Amino acid sequence: MAKKNDWVRIHRNVLEAKERTGKLPDDTKHVPLEMWVKGHLVNETAEIGDEVTIITRVGRQEHGTLIEVNPFYQLDYGEYVPEITAIEDQLRAALFGGNEK
């Protein structure tokens, strides 16, 4: 449950696929143009999935479906790739003459 002034993220389809220009790559023109944006909730209360209005950090008013309350960055560089370690070892050997770290 979110309440007025909570920091939230919303989602909205800006253009449906049929409304988009035909001058797009095939894999792009068959999907909607989507927007995700964060801001402070204007509504008194809302639950995930509700249509809400927000005010962004730059003062724009946007509307969309509430998808997250108190969103944060979730950075992930992917799974471990053993080949990267092998490349590091090769580079160290070529540049510094050894494997010292």
C-alpha positions as CSV (number, residue, x, y, z in Angstrom):
1,M,0.0,0.0,0.0
2,A,1.4,3.4,-1.0
3,K,0.3,6.7,0.5
4,K,0.5,10.3,-0.7
5,N,4.0,11.6,-1.4
6,D,5.6,8.1,-1.3
7,W,8.4,7.5,-3.9
8,V,6.9,5.1,-6.5
9,R,7.5,3.8,-10.0
10,I,4.7,3.6,-12.6
11,H,4.4,2.1,-16.1
12,R,2.3,3.2,-19.1
13,N,2.1,2.3,-22.8
14,V,2.8,5.6,-24.5
15,L,1.9,4.3,-28.0
16,E,0.3,1.0,-28.9
17,A,2.1,-1.0,-31.6
18,K,-0.5,0.0,-34.3
19,E,0.0,3.7,-33.4
20,R,3.8,3.6,-34.0
21,T,5.5,4.7,-37.2
22,G,6.2,2.1,-39.9
23,K,9.8,3.2,-40.2
24,L,11.0,1.0,-37.3
25,P,12.9,-2.3,-37.3
26,D,10.5,-5.3,-37.5
27,D,11.2,-6.5,-34.0
28,T,10.4,-3.0,-32.6
29,K,7.3,-1.9,-34.6
30,H,5.3,-4.9,-33.3
31,V,5.5,-3.9,-29.6
32,P,4.1,-0.9,-27.8
33,L,6.3,2.1,-26.8
34,E,6.5,1.8,-23.0
35,M,7.4,4.2,-20.2
36,W,8.6,3.6,-16.7
37,V,9.0,6.6,-14.5
38,K,9.5,7.4,-10.8
39,G,8.0,10.2,-8.7
40,H,6.0,11.1,-5.7
41,L,2.5,9.8,-5.5
42,V,-0.3,12.4,-5.8
43,N,-3.2,10.0,-4.8
44,E,-4.1,9.7,-1.2
45,T,-3.5,5.9,-1.2
46,A,-2.9,3.3,-3.9
47,E,-2.1,-0.4,-4.3
48,I,0.1,-2.1,-6.9
49,G,-1.9,-2.3,-10.1
50,D,-3.9,0.9,-9.4
51,E,-4.0,3.8,-11.9
52,V,-2.2,6.7,-10.2
53,T,-0.7,10.1,-10.8
54,I,2.8,11.1,-9.8
55,I,4.9,14.3,-9.8
56,T,8.4,13.6,-11.1
57,R,11.6,15.1,-9.6
58,V,11.5,17.8,-12.4
59,G,7.9,18.7,-11.6
60,R,6.2,16.8,-14.5
61,Q,2.8,15.2,-13.8
62,E,2.5,11.7,-15.2
63,H,-0.1,8.9,-14.9
64,G,0.2,5.2,-15.2
65,T,-0.1,1.9,-13.3
66,L,1.6,1.7,-10.0
67,I,4.2,-1.1,-10.2
68,E,6.6,-0.4,-7.2
69,V,6.8,1.5,-4.0
70,N,10.2,2.9,-2.9
71,P,12.0,1.6,-6.0
72,F,15.8,1.3,-5.9
73,Y,18.5,0.5,-8.4
74,Q,19.2,-3.2,-8.7
75,L,22.5,-3.6,-10.6
76,D,23.6,-6.9,-11.8
77,Y,26.5,-7.7,-14.1
78,G,25.3,-11.2,-14.8
79,E,26.5,-14.6,-13.8
80,Y,30.2,-15.6,-13.4
81,V,31.9,-16.3,-16.7
82,P,35.0,-18.5,-16.3
83,E,36.4,-17.3,-19.7
84,I,36.7,-13.8,-18.3
85,T,39.1,-15.0,-15.6
86,A,41.2,-16.8,-18.3
87,I,41.3,-13.6,-20.3
88,E,42.4,-11.6,-17.2
89,D,45.2,-14.1,-16.6
90,Q,46.4,-13.8,-20.2
91,L,46.3,-10.0,-20.1
92,R,48.3,-9.9,-16.8
93,A,50.9,-12.2,-18.4
94,A,51.1,-10.2,-21.5
95,L,51.2,-6.8,-19.8
96,F,53.1,-7.5,-16.6
97,G,54.9,-10.7,-17.2
98,G,53.0,-12.7,-14.6
99,N,49.9,-13.5,-12.7
100,E,50.4,-11.4,-9.6
101,K,47.4,-9.5,-8.4
